[in-house]
Amino acid sequence: MSEENKGLPYEYCPRCDANLTFQKGYSNDLPYWICLGCGEMLINPEVETDTNIAWICDGCGAMMNIQPGFTEDCGTWTCTECGCENKIDGSELYLSEEEYQTARQDPYRGLTNEEALRLLHYHEEGKVGGREDILLVRHVETGIPYIEKLLTVYNREIYDWLMAHPIARMPRIVDLLESENRLIVIEEYIDGQTVEELLENGPLPEAEAVRIACSVCEVLDELHHLPTPIIHRDIKPSNIIVTPEKGVYLLDMNAAKWYDPDKSDDTRHMGTQHYAAPEQAGFGLTASSEKSDIYAAGMLLNVMLTGTFPKEKRPAGRVWDIIERCIRLEADERYTARELREALEKAVAHAAETDE
């Protein structure tokens, strides 16, 4: 029992008879309480409500009934605690906290009728890799398969730009819809295996690993030379697909950002452990840049050749010299994407001459 509740008479949930006094965080002067036993919302009898309904701010969770001027027929209400504009709509009432949280997490919540109709053009066929946020869908009229992604982390402006300006060797975006809590991306389905899946059979031959790395560099070179460069920030085996025809595609732009040379740090530190450059994690004197993707490309190449990271195993010969330059701590000492591709092509040509 908390200190403030000591000496007070026990209070019980009228729905499940749980002892509220013993529930962590409970105080009988709170405007409302969600019973930890049954999940039901209990309104403090001292709170005046027109219909015994607790109106909770979608932004901060504050009870709006007790905010000066609030009425249940006001239509919308701007929370005085956080400034979030809330819709006061009797059709959006929930019997329990569980029901409320389930509705809030609905990835399609808040779509317009027109947007919902657009989604009806796609029939869900299953989850990709068992993930709830990546779905295989099929257009009901054309039968063409697509990928539907439900993103919680993203830069909408980048997706809008890529939809209007498709990049070769990246899935084409065919539709974008934004709900209250997700960006819904419908993109081209690429048939093939990820590099992560290919590595399940062991490290790749050097020629194949270098070919894949060079293809990734071609995509990065285009992204990095846009009027405002785009930094991918998540180059890794699971984000690269190799098709049966040996085509190489770079996926997943949810961690991507526009490059800003005036920034000394990233607003959000993004990336995957081991592949993310030091500056992506807040180390160093600059924000992530084009050279951050080169760091990840070097790590990717090492993993494709050895199955692991440089601290555990390194490939022999000239390729290691190239990887070592990619993953230097000082970003300025790394290759550009174009320089990296040229260095790898020379290394392969030299190896072929030596074998002859």
N, C-alpha and C positions, 0 to 999 in steps of 0.2 A: 504494500500500500504506500502511495506517495505521502510525503510529509504533510502536504496541505489537506489531505483527506483523513489524517489521523484524528480520532475523536469524533468524527462525523458518523451519523447513522448510515448503515449500509443502504445502497440504492440498487434496484434490480431492473433489468430490462423487462418491460411489460410483454414482450413477444416471446423471449426464450428463457426468461428467468435468470439470465447470467448476472453475476454480481458485478455491477458497473464500478463500484468503489475500488475493486482490485485491478481493474483494467488500466494498464500503463498509459499515463497521460490524461486520464479522466479527471475532470473537475466539475462540480455541480454548478459552477457559474459560467460554463461554456454555453454559447447560444444553441449549439447542437452537438451531438455525439453519434458516431457510427459504432454500434455495438460490435465488439470484437468476437462475440459469440455467434451472432446470426447475420451480421453485416447490415442490419436495418438502421436507418437514420432515425434518431430520436431528437425531437425538438424540445428545448428547455421550456417548461410551462410558463416561464417569465417572459418569453418572446411573444410579442403580439403578431399574429398572422391572420389574414382575412379568411383563409381556407385551410389552415393547418398544413400548408405546404412550405417547405424550406427551399428558398431559391438560392443556389450556390453559384458563385462566380466561376465561369469556365477558365478564367485566367489564373486566379490565385487561390480559389477554394473558399474565399470569405463568404459568410452568410450575408446576403444583400437585404434580407428582410429588416435588419436592424440599422441599415444605413438611412440617414435622414432624407426624407422625401420619396423613398421607394414606395411604390404601390404595385399590386399584382396586375393592374390593367394598363400599365404605362407603355407596353409594347416592347420597348428596349430600355435597358438601364446601363449606364456607364458606372462600373464599380468604382467607389471612392477610394478603395484600397490600392488597386493596380491600374485603373484606367481602361480595363478591358470592356468593350461594348457587348452586353449580353442580350440575347433575344428572350423576352419573357413570353413564352408560348406554352399554353396549356397542353398542346399535343406532345411536348417534350418533357413529360414527367416520368420518373422512374421509381419503382417500388423499393429498390434496394441499391446500395452502393455498388454491388457487383453488376447489376443491370446498367447502372449509370456509367461505370468504367468500361464495360463492354461496348456501350454505344460510343463513348469517346474514342475508343481505339479502332472503331470501324474505319477502314482506310477510305471508304467511299462517302463518308459523312460530309455533308456540305456541298456535294456536287449539285449543279443545276439540273433541271429536267432534261435539257438539251445534252448536257455532258453525260448523264446517265444513259440516255438513248444511244449515244455514240459507243459507249462500252458494251451495249447489248449486241453490237455487231460482232463481238468476239466471244467465242465459247471456250470456257476453261477446260483444258484437257488434263492438267495435273501440275504438280509442283516440280520445279527443277532442282535436282540435288536435295530434295526433301525440305527445301526452304519455303517458308510461308510468304516471303516477300518477292519471290521470283516464280512466275507462272508461265507455263506453256499454254497459249491460247490459239484458236483458229478462227479465221474470219468466216462467218456463217454463210456468206454468199460465194466467195471466191475459193474457200477451202485452203487459203494460204496460211501457214503457221507463223506466229509472231511470239515475241517474248513480252510479257507484261511485268513491269517492275514497280514495286510499291516502296518508294524511297522516303525515309525520314530525314536523311542528311543529303543536302543537295544545294546547288546554286542554280536557280531557275533560269537566270539570264544565259548561262552557258548552254543549258539544254535548248532554250529557244534559238540560240545562235546556231547550234549544231543541227537542229531540225531544218533551219533555213539554208544552211551551208554544209551539206554532207561531206564527210571526210572519207577518202578512200581507205579501205582496210579497217573501217569501224562500222558497226551495225547502223543502218539508216533508221532514224527516228521518224515514225509515221504519225504519232499523235502524242499530245501532252495534256493532262488534266490535273488540276490541283484541288484537292479536297481540304478539309480543315486541318488535317495532320499528315498528309502524304502528297508527294508528287507522283502521279501515275504515268509511267512511260510505256508506250507501246512502240516496240522497235523490231527491226528485222531479225528473224531467227537465223542463226548461223549454225549449220550442221557440222559437227566435228567434235574433236576432243580438246579439252584444255591441256595446257602444258603440264599442269598438276596431275592430270590423269595419265598423260604419257609417261611421266616420271615414276608412276607406280611400278613400271617394268624395269626401272633402273635408269641411270644417267643416259643421256642421249649421245650419239656419235658427235664428234667435234664439228663435222661439216654441217650437220642438221642443227645443232645448237647455234652455231654462228649464223646460219641462214635465217633462223627465227629471230635472233637478236637484230640482224640487219633489217628485217622487215619491220620490227618494232621501231627501230631508229627512223625508218622512212615516215611512219605515222607521227612520231615525236617531232621530226624535223618540220613537218607541215604545221603541227600545232604550235610549235615554238616560233614559227615565222609568220604567224597571223599579225595583223595590225596591232592588236593587243594579244600577246602570247597567252595560250592556255597551258597551265601546268597540270599534268595528269595526277600526280602525287600518289598513285597506287599501282605501280608496275609490279606485277608478281605473277607466278605461274597460273593461278586460277583465273586471272584476267586476260589470258591470251588463249585464243582458240586456233587450232590447226585443222583445216578442212581435209576431207579425203583427197582433194586435188592439190594439197600442200599449200593452200592459201593460208595466210596468217592474219588474224584479226585481233585488234586491241579493244577490250571491253571496259565497261563500268567507269562512268565519269562522275560518280556521286561525290568523290573526294576532290574533284578538279577545282581550280581557281584561276582567275585572271591574274597575270603577273603584274605586280606593282613595284617598280624599281625604287620607289620612295619609302617603302615599308621596311622596317628593321626586324619585324617579327610577324608570324602568321596570326590572324585573329583566332583561328581554331587550329590546333595542332592535329593534323590528320596523317594517315598512312598506316602501314602494316609493319609490325616489329621485324627487325633485321633488314627489311627492304627500304624503310624510310630513312632518308638522309638526316644527319644530325640536326640541320636547321629546321626540319619539319617537326622535331620534338622540342624546339625552343632553344637548342644549343647553337652557338655561333653568333656572328654579328649581323646576319642578314635574314630576311624571310626566305621561304622556299622559292626557287627559281627554276629555270630550264635545267640547270645543273643538278637539281634534286632528282629529276627523272633519270638523269645519267647515272647517278649513284645507284638507283634501284635497278637500272638495266645491267650494271656491272654485277650486282648481287644475283640477279636473275641468271646471267650467263654462268656464273660460278656454280649455281645450283643445278642448272641444266647439264653441266659437264661433270660434276662430282656428286650430285645428290644432296649436297649440304653447303654450308656457308664457309667463307674463307678462313675463319678462325679454327675450323675443324679440318678442312681439306682444301687444297688449292690445285688447280690443273697445272701441268708442267708446260714449259715452253713460252712462246711469244704471247699466247693468249692470256697467260697470267699477268704479264707486264701491262697488257691493255686493261684487264680488270682492275689491277692495282691503281691505275690512274683514274679509273671511273669512281673508285670508292675513297678517294682522298678526302680528308676532313675539310680542307680548304676548297670551297666550291669552285673558285676561279681556276684551280689547277686541273679540273676535270675536263674531259672532251665536251664538245657540242655533239648533238645527235649526228650531224653530218660527218664530223671528224671521227666519231666512234665507228660509224658504218665503214668509212674508208679504211680505217686502221684494221678492222676485222677482215675486210676483203683482201687487204695486202697480206695479212697473216695467213689466210687460207691459201692464197696464191703461192706464198713462199713455202708453205708445207707441201703443196703439190709438186713444186719444183724439186724439193729435197727428196721426196719419195721417188721421183724419176731418176 
